[in-house]
Amino acid sequence: MGTFASVGMIEGVTKAIGDADNAIGGYRITRTSSASSAGAVTINAYSTLDWESSGLIGIDGCVYTYTGKTLTSFTGISHVKNGAVVLGTAKDHTEEAEIVDLSKVWSALDLLRRSILVDYAEGEYLTALGGNLGVERLPIFKDDDRFREVIKAIAYGPKGTIFGIELALDALVGSGGSYTIIEDLLQYPNTVFISISTAGDDIAQGKTYLNTINYNTIADTGSGIRELEARPATVLSVGSVRLHDLSELFDLRSSIPSAVTYDYYPGAVSPGSAFTYVGTLIEGIAVTANGLYTQITSSDGSATYYRMLDTQGARVTPATECSLSYILKVPSTATLGAVREQCSLAIQDGSKEIAIGITAGAPGQFNLGLYDYAGAGFIGTTFTGNVNLWYEITLKKSGQGTVEFWVDNVLIHEEPYSTWTNSTSNHRIEFGIRATSSAGMRVRTKQLGISLQTATEYWAYQSATGSVSTGSPTLLSDVTASAFVPGDVNKQIVITGSAVSNPQGGNNNGIWFISGYISASVVALTGKQYEASATLAASGRITVDLENAFTYPDDLGKDIVISNSAAGNDGTYVITNLVEAGTGTDFATYDTPGIVGYTNICEVATAFTVEADVDWKLQPNFVTESNLDWELSDAGTLSGGNDLTLRQTLWAQDLIMSMLISDVFSGQLLPDTQTANVLISAGPPVVFEYWPFYLSSTFEEFFDIITVAGVIPELAVGV
C-alpha cells in the first residue's frame, strides 16, 4: 500500500511539472495588463522587454501577428480567418491572460540553457556560470569561447593530473607546442614546471603599469616645500601623490597621550609619537592614566591639553574629510565654568578652527555644542550631559561642505562649513582643557579615534583663478605667474565650476589638452582627436563612435572640428543641439532644470554631404569668465630616476605623502625579448627580475585553481 502511494505521489508531481513545461517551458510568456475587446489592434502587456519588434503571439488559443511594440504593448494586431488577414483581435481577452511568444526566436528554455549550460551561456551568463562552478573570470579571459573551454577544463576535467593541466593549457593558450610541462619527481616531487612560450595578446587595450604605494616626507630644497623622493632607484611612472590618509584609534586608558606611539605609515622603520603635551603644569602631575582612563586636571585653571601636529599625522586641509571620535566623562569633582574651551575638541585645517566645547549647566549637568572662536556662545543645537557618565562625542567635517556634531551616534546638529568666520594657518588636532578655566577643572577620556582623508591630488596642479574670454576662445589664463611650463604641452586640463552660459546654452566646463604654451600664465587648449569615428548626416547631425562623448548642457556652443573628409565636409562647426541616443530626443525638450545628459549625437546648423568614418574633435569656444576652477594632470616633474617635484608647495616639511608609482614594466604579456629584463635564475624554475612574478600573476591564479593541495605550479611565461 505504501509503495503504491509513493509511486502515485511521484506520478502526480511529474505530471504537474510536465504540465508547467508544456505551458511555458518552450515559449517566452508575458501577460495582458488590461482587458481588450474583439477587434482591438493593440494589446497592453506588463512588459515586452527583449521581445522581437514584430512576430507571432498567442492569447487564449488565438494566434496573432503584431507589427510593432512599445515597452508595454503589442501594436498592429491581426489574425487570419478563413484564409484572409483580419485586423484586430478575434475575441475579447481578459486582464492577466497569458501572452505566449510563438515566434520561437527566444524561449524560456533559452534562458535556462544560458544560465546552466556552458555551451549555450554567453557574456554575463557565462561569467556567472563560471563563478557558480568555481571558475572566476580573470582578466585574461576576454572572449567567451576561450573562457568556455577553460570552464570545461577546470570544472569538469580531472584536477591535479598532468592530463587536467594539459586540458586547461589547451584552452588557455592553445595546443601545438605553445607550452611545456616538466616534472622532476626525485628532486621536486610536489612541483609541476610549466613553461609558456606564447607571447599572449598583442592588442594595446588593457596595457597598464603595475603600481605600488610608496611613502615619504615632503622636503624643502630651496625651491619651496614640494620635493620628495621615491624609494625605488628607478620610477617609470607616477600615478598619484597625496597626503597620507590617517585612520587610527588611540587607546588612552593605560598611557597618557604623549606616551602613545603608532606607525606613521605602513612599513615604517619605527613608530612615532601621536600627541604633544601643551601646558604650564608638570604633565606627570596634571595628567594620569590608571588603566581605565586618562584624567586631565587643571589645578590652577591654566590650559592643559594635547595637540597632534601635522607632522605627527594631523594632515588636515579645508578639503579633508575629517572625523574625530572622543570618549569623554566629566567627573562630579570637576569645577565647571562658562568658558567653552575648558573641555574642547578642535580641528584646525589651515583655514578655519572648528570645535566642540563644554560650559556649566544645571547642577550635575553640562552643555556640549559647536562653537566658533570668532563668536560667542554655541552654534545651533546643544546637548545636555550629566556628570559621571561616559559619552562618545564625534566631530565631523565634510571638506568645505558641512560640519556635524554627534553624541552617542545621534546627530545633534549639522552646520555649513561657511558659518565659521575665524581663521588659522595651523594644521592640527587638539583636545583637553584648552583655555584658562576654573581651578580644579578635570576631564577623563578613554580613547580618541581619528579619520582623515584628503582627496587633493598633488601630482596635479589645481587653481581657482583661471579666466577665459570670448575674444580668445581657445586660451586659458591664470593670475598665477608660474601656472604653466613649456613641458605642459599635451597634458590634460579639466575646467569645472563654470557659471556663465553661451548663446547656445552651454558653458566653459570641459576636458581639454594643452596644444600650445603661450606664457607662464597662458596656454592654448584643444580637444582629443578621434580618427575615422564620426558619421555625418545631411541634416547636420553628427554621430560619433565614442559613447558619452558629449555632455548636456556643457558642450552646447562648443566647436566640433571635422577633418579628413573625402566629401568636402572639413570645417569647424558650432554645436547647437545635443540629442539623446536611442530616443533621438533633443535634451532641451526635457523641462527639468539642472538636467545633465550624456550622448554621442550632436547637431550643427550646417548641412553635410552624407559621409562616414571622418575624423573629429571638440574645441573650446569660451565666453568671458573669471575665477574658474581648473586642474592640470601630471603637473609634477620626475627627475633623477626617483626625485619627484610638485608644481605647488605645501605648508610644512616632513608631511607624510602617499605616492602611487610604478617601478616595473607594462602589465601586457609580451615576449621576453621585447622588454628590458634580467634573468635571475635559469632554474628550474626560471626566474626573471620582472617576469614571470608580476606579469604572469593572472596565469598563476589560474593554475592555483586547477592544481590540488600539495602540488605547486611553477610558471614561466614568454620563454
DACORPE-V697213 format. One record per helix or strand of 2 or more residues. SS is the DSSP state (helix for helix, strand for strand). FROM is the first residue (numbers start at 1). TO is the last residue. Records with the same first field share a line. If there is no record, write none. Layout:
SS=FROM-TO + FROM-TO
This chain:
helix=2-25 + 108-116 + 123-132 + 144-156 + 162-173 + 257-259 + 283-286 + 310-312 + 340-342 + 417-419 + 486-488 + 587-589 + 672-674 + 697-706
strand=29-32 + 42-45 + 55-59 + 62-66 + 68-70 + 73-75 + 78-81 + 84-87 + 98-101 + 179-184 + 188-196 + 209-217 + 219-220 + 225-229 + 237-243 + 246-251 + 261-262 + 272-273 + 276-279 + 287-289 + 294-298 + 304-309 + 321-329 + 344-349 + 353-360 + 365-371 + 379-386 + 390-398 + 402-407 + 410-416 + 427-433 + 441-453 + 461-469 + 472-478 + 492-496 + 510-519 + 522-526 + 530-536 + 541-544 + 550-552 + 559-563 + 571-579 + 597-599 + 601-604 + 611-619 + 625-632 + 637-639 + 643-645 + 656-666 + 679-681 + 687-688 + 712-717
